[in-house]
């Protein structure tokens, strides 16, 4: 269960990082 809690905490952080990276890439593309 502890591992599952960790995943639930990490996943949103990864998604946020991912969307930030995508925004940065779009900046470079434009």
TIRO-2110 file (N, C-alpha, C; in Angstrom, 1 decimal):
// TIRO-2110
0.8, -1.2, 0.0, N, 1, A
0.0, 0.0, 0.0, CA, 1, A
0.9, 1.3, 0.0, C, 1, A
2.0, 1.2, 0.7, N, 2, A
2.8, 2.4, 0.8, CA, 2, A
3.4, 2.7, -0.6, C, 2, A
3.7, 1.7, -1.4, N, 3, A
4.2, 1.9, -2.7, CA, 3, A
3.1, 2.6, -3.6, C, 3, A
1.9, 2.1, -3.4, N, 4, A
0.8, 2.7, -4.2, CA, 4, A
0.7, 4.2, -3.9, C, 4, A
0.8, 4.5, -2.6, N, 5, A
0.7, 5.9, -2.2, CA, 5, A
1.8, 6.7, -2.9, C, 5, A
3.0, 6.1, -2.9, N, 6, A
4.1, 6.8, -3.6, CA, 6, A
3.8, 7.1, -5.0, C, 6, A
3.2, 6.1, -5.7, N, 7, A
2.9, 6.2, -7.1, CA, 7, A
1.9, 7.4, -7.3, C, 7, A
0.9, 7.4, -6.4, N, 8, A
-0.1, 8.4, -6.5, CA, 8, A
0.5, 9.8, -6.3, C, 8, A
1.5, 9.9, -5.5, N, 9, A
2.2, 11.2, -5.3, CA, 9, A
3.1, 11.6, -6.4, C, 9, A
3.8, 10.6, -7.0, N, 10, A
4.8, 10.9, -8.0, CA, 10, A
4.1, 11.1, -9.4, C, 10, A
3.0, 10.4, -9.7, N, 11, A
2.4, 10.5, -11.0, CA, 11, A
2.0, 11.9, -11.3, C, 11, A
1.2, 12.6, -10.5, N, 12, A
0.8, 14.0, -10.8, CA, 12, A
2.0, 14.9, -11.0, C, 12, A
3.1, 14.7, -10.2, N, 13, A
4.3, 15.5, -10.4, CA, 13, A
4.9, 15.2, -11.8, C, 13, A
5.0, 14.0, -12.2, N, 14, A
5.5, 13.6, -13.5, CA, 14, A
4.7, 14.3, -14.6, C, 14, A
3.3, 14.2, -14.4, N, 15, A
2.5, 14.8, -15.4, CA, 15, A
2.7, 16.3, -15.5, C, 15, A
2.9, 17.0, -14.4, N, 16, A
3.1, 18.4, -14.4, CA, 16, A
4.4, 18.7, -15.1, C, 16, A
5.5, 17.9, -14.8, N, 17, A
6.8, 18.1, -15.5, CA, 17, A
6.6, 17.9, -17.0, C, 17, A
5.9, 16.9, -17.3, N, 18, A
5.7, 16.6, -18.7, CA, 18, A
5.0, 17.7, -19.5, C, 18, A
4.0, 18.3, -18.9, N, 19, A
3.2, 19.4, -19.6, CA, 19, A
4.1, 20.6, -19.6, C, 19, A
5.0, 20.8, -18.6, N, 20, A
5.9, 22.0, -18.7, CA, 20, A
6.9, 21.8, -19.8, C, 20, A
7.4, 20.6, -20.0, N, 21, A
8.4, 20.3, -21.0, CA, 21, A
7.7, 20.5, -22.4, C, 21, A
6.5, 20.1, -22.5, N, 22, A
5.8, 20.2, -23.8, CA, 22, A
5.6, 21.7, -24.1, C, 22, A
5.3, 22.5, -23.1, N, 23, A
5.1, 23.9, -23.3, CA, 23, A
6.4, 24.5, -23.7, C, 23, A
7.5, 24.1, -23.1, N, 24, A
8.8, 24.6, -23.5, CA, 24, A
9.1, 24.3, -24.9, C, 24, A
8.9, 23.0, -25.3, N, 25, A
9.1, 22.6, -26.7, CA, 25, A
8.3, 23.4, -27.7, C, 25, A
7.1, 23.7, -27.3, N, 26, A
6.2, 24.5, -28.2, CA, 26, A
6.8, 25.9, -28.4, C, 26, A
7.3, 26.4, -27.3, N, 27, A
8.0, 27.8, -27.4, CA, 27, A
9.1, 27.7, -28.4, C, 27, A
9.9, 26.7, -28.4, N, 28, A
11.0, 26.6, -29.3, CA, 28, A
10.5, 26.4, -30.7, C, 28, A
9.4, 25.7, -30.9, N, 29, A
8.9, 25.4, -32.2, CA, 29, A
8.3, 26.7, -32.8, C, 29, A
7.7, 27.5, -32.0, N, 30, A
7.2, 28.7, -32.5, CA, 30, A
8.2, 29.8, -32.5, C, 30, A
END
